[in-house]
Amino acid sequence: LSRQLPLWFAQMEHSVKDGDNSNAFEAKDTMALTLTRQDAAIKKQVPIKSIVIPTTSGFLGVSPGHEYKVSKLLPGPIEIEYTNDSKETFVSSGGFAHINSNMQVDINCAECIPI
C-alpha cells in the first residue's frame, strides 16, 4: 500500500520565507541597544553584551539569545555591560522595554540619567 502526499504538502516546504535561518543556532555575543527618554535618544543601536533592567517581576538580566519580551520598567537602575567589558549605569523613572528575538533591546523611559 503506497500513499502519495497531496500536492500542497510538497509546496509547503518552499512557501514560508521568514528570513535567513541558515545560522539559526550560531551563538551571538552582542545585542543592539536603543535607549530613549521622552525628549532624546540616549543610545542608538549601540552594541552591548548584556543589560539588567528593573521590571514589575524583579530585575531582568538580558543577554544575547533572550526570548521575545515586553516588560514594564519600574523606577531604578539600568545596568549596561558593553562589548569591551566596560559598564555603565543609568537611573530610570520607569518606562517599557522591548526585547526582540533579532538581538535588539529597545528601552523607552520617561526620564533616564547616567550615574
N, C-alpha and C positions, 0 to 999 in steps of 0.2 A: 504494500500500500504506500504509494508516494503522494505527497501533498506538494502543492505549489503555493508559494506565498502570493498574496494579492499584489498587483502592480504598485499600488500606493505605498505598500510596505517597503519596497525596494527604493522608492523615491525619497522616503523619509530621511535616509542617511545623508542626502545632499540638500535637504530643504532648510535646515537650521543653520544659519550663519550668524553666530553671536559674537564672533571675534576670534582672534588667533589664540587657540588653546594649545599650541604646539609645545609651549613651555609652561603649561599649567602647574606642574609640580616643581618647577625650578624655584629654589629658595630666593626670596627677595630680601635685601638687607636695608632698604631705605623706603621711606614714605615721603609724600609731598604734603607739607603743612601750609594751610592758609588760615591766618588768624586775623580777624577783623573786629573792630568795635563800631559803634554806630556812626562815627564820623570819619573813620580812616581805616586803611588796611595796614596792619602792623607787620605781617609776614605774608608774602605771596609765593606759593609753590616752593617753599624752602625745603631742601632735603633734610630729613631727620631720621634718627634711629628709633626713638620711642618718645612717648608723651604720657603723662599721668594727669588726669583731669578729675575734678570733684563733681560727682553726679548724685542724683537722688538715691541711688542704691549703693553709695560709697565711692571710694576712689577707684577709678578705672584706668588701668595700665593698657596702653595700646602700642603694639609693635607690628612690624610688617606681617601680613598674613591674617590680621584680625578680621573677624566676621563683620558683615554689614551691620551698622547700628546707628540709631539716632538717640541721643541722650540729652536730657535737660541738665544744664550745669547749675550747680549751687555756687554761692559766693565762696571763694577760696583760691588756693594756689594752683597754677598750671605749670607743671614741671616738664621742660623740653630737654631731651638729650640729642645733640646734633651728631652728624656722622663722624666728626673729628673728636668725639668723646667729650666735648665741652658741654656745659649745662647752663640753662637759663630758666629763671622762674618769673612768672607774671602773676599778678593778683587780679582776679576777675570778680565782677559783681554778679555774675550769673549769665546765662545765655543758653545756647544749644551747640551740640557737637554732632557732626555728621561724618561717620566713618564709612568710606566707600570700600568696596571689595577690590577696587583697582588701585590700591595703595595711596589713597588720598584721605587726608583728615582736614575737614573744614570746621572751624570754630568761630561762632559769631557771639560776641559779648556786647552787653550794654556799655560797660566800662572795663578796661583792661590796661594795667600799667606794669612796667618791669620793676622788679625789686632787686 
